[in-house]
């Protein structure tokens, strides 16, 4: 594509509206338009709007459009809102195909069928976010490069048309060189960078504020990149881990390297008598928890072992895991997140039903019960069946719902000198069945012991640095663009007059104030805000 | 000039496209992750059965292994156990071994179960869920068919019929 040579001699890329060097209007349509110039992107040739040849250019131009970018953001916002109407899949404890219809009727069913139950993990939501990312990169590249080139190529002496059509503009016929010198000094004192050419002057400051939005976009892109990092295996771990007191468990997602032993779970509450300050609050709220704590030991595997083989473990450290005080190692953090109480053992007494005399007690572990219990003197008990989580199944047969001892039930054979063959008894919580007629002995329930199970969250996030860096750069960009203004003041000699024109990317009031201050005590006329003048004229008419 | 522009744009679009595709792919792959896929070498393990005999998977090279994960609380497991037992007795002399792995239950519960269903094949308890983790088993029952070279031929979750058990064993017969 040809380039455009301006009458000032500068060669501009095709599509340029205002000559990069002198500011002459090159685009005929712009020439015919209203009085004031559109100074966006310095009238530089935004590439997207210029070339539209190949498929690559077409894709590029699509993403380069701010309109497309805004639409992508709006669509993502609407989708994000939709995801908050009903709870997401990860926060419900029923199968999603059941939950949504049961809780919310036809609306819930539709919600599930449309795939909104896992909205933030759906491919189309991720695609929207990804497209915003692509749009950010291309939009920025397409604007920042031409803008940079135009600002770099600008000359001091500007085209008359360019100056006339600036928003702030004014002329003075009677002036002295002394005035110009004074203004220059004032501008210097206001920290303007001053360039001079053939008696013309350009004062400029805060150009770096123009890069604010692009710095901001770089931050956003790094932020999105951080989000993408989470998809790399091993970069992001967020798993639950339940460990019973006294037991050791493999820490998930650590490459089968680390084991956690839970020595004790501690639950402390505020004591009304000890913590006098809180007496009233405790009375009102009942029990108030002071501390959730698990005393744990971390072990690392010493040598390679096969699954199922007893691993050789070496103690790494001991720690008291409390809320907000996680155990940290090797990039992982183990947080105290929950607890529950599980039945651990039950104690029975073998009792003669008639005399109510006990012949001995036995304690049965519910996690790993023995099958025989010898009570001496010819008395013993045998477990024939054990159902840790008892229920009658569809065929009305006793069975277990899970392996967790939530509702233990036993079939015992009780052997006594009177009944050496044994008597059979089915015992569940608050329930005894004697299937083969009246027994002489019974297993009377004596007590129950529970054990705590600590719930931990295992977390690792190796993408945080990118998120933090992205966030910091984002803020730098915001500050850069928001707290500084790019101001330019042209003071040029044209046709024996002095022309003053000025431009800023924002805060016109501040610019005008500054100009007024700079031309104080001189013969120079204060330039007019043409936009405001126009408005006043219209209102007046 | 025009060419350079095209090249630069193409490269940038390709990089961005690759990042997008990678993110979507890994998100999708994470949802359907399967540690042990067909044609992979089955992860080796050592477990002790209820008689106290150690079974190491790699010791069964040269034989087909029918690896079954189960629990006494799971109704379909109860249903398929007798079928597996029948077919085991048919195939054990033809080089097919059954390894039955219970997930983290008490010895008592497992022993009683074996007695009730009169199981002849070796049953072992994965007390630390390590083998289950290595095979990434989620739902029970789960069956892996491993051929004589130690390669996974098939992975199946759900209840088996006697016919299926027979076909499966036929498949891994050396």
Contacts between the chains, C-beta under 8 A, distances in Angstrom:
chain1	res1	chain2	res2	distance
A	1	B	2	6.9
A	47	B	5	7.6
A	51	B	2	7.9
A	51	B	5	6.9
A	54	B	6	6.3
A	56	B	6	6.0
A	56	B	9	5.2
A	56	B	10	5.1
A	56	B	13	6.4
A	57	B	6	7.5
A	57	B	9	6.9
A	59	B	13	6.1
A	60	B	9	5.1
A	60	B	13	6.8
A	121	B	27	6.6
A	121	B	31	7.5
A	123	B	24	5.8
A	123	B	27	7.3
A	123	B	28	6.8
A	126	B	23	6.3
A	126	B	24	5.7
A	126	B	27	6.0
A	127	B	20	7.3
A	127	B	24	6.7
A	130	B	19	7.6
A	130	B	20	4.1
A	130	B	23	6.3
A	130	B	24	7.3
A	131	B	20	7.9
A	133	B	16	7.4
A	133	B	19	7.8
A	133	B	20	7.6
A	134	B	16	4.8
A	134	B	20	7.0
A	137	B	12	7.2
A	137	B	16	6.2
A	138	B	12	7.4
A	138	B	16	7.9
A	141	B	12	7.3
A	225	B	19	7.9
A	228	B	19	6.4
A	228	B	22	7.6
A	228	B	23	4.9
A	231	B	22	7.3
A	231	B	23	5.3
A	231	B	26	3.9
A	231	B	27	5.7
A	231	B	30	7.0
A	232	B	26	6.9
A	233	B	26	7.6
A	249	B	128	7.5
A	250	B	128	6.4
A	250	B	129	7.4
A	250	B	130	6.5
A	250	B	133	6.8
A	252	B	133	7.6
A	256	B	130	7.4
A	256	B	133	7.3
A	256	B	134	7.9
A	306	B	44	5.4
A	306	B	45	5.3
A	306	B	46	4.9
A	306	B	56	7.3
A	307	B	43	6.7
A	307	B	44	7.8
A	307	B	45	4.3
A	307	B	46	7.7
A	307	B	130	3.9
A	307	B	131	4.6
A	307	B	133	7.1
A	307	B	134	4.3
A	308	B	45	4.4
A	308	B	46	4.8
A	308	B	47	4.2
A	308	B	124	7.8
A	308	B	126	6.5
A	308	B	128	7.8
A	308	B	130	5.6
A	308	B	131	5.2
A	309	B	45	7.7
A	309	B	46	4.7
A	367	B	106	6.4
A	368	B	106	4.7
A	368	B	107	6.6
A	368	B	108	7.4
A	369	B	106	5.9
A	369	B	108	4.8
A	370	B	108	7.2
A	371	B	108	5.5
A	371	B	111	7.3
A	383	B	108	6.3
A	384	B	112	7.3
A	385	B	112	5.7
A	386	B	106	7.0
A	386	B	108	5.3
A	386	B	109	5.4
A	386	B	112	6.6
A	388	B	73	7.9
A	388	B	106	7.6
A	388	B	109	6.9
A	389	B	73	6.7
A	393	B	75	6.8
A	399	B	73	7.3
A	399	B	75	7.5
A	399	B	78	7.9
A	400	B	72	6.3
A	400	B	73	4.5
A	400	B	109	7.6
A	401	B	73	6.0
A	402	B	73	5.1
A	403	B	71	6.2
A	403	B	72	7.6
A	403	B	73	5.8
A	403	B	103	7.3
A	403	B	104	6.3
A	403	B	105	5.0
A	403	B	109	7.7
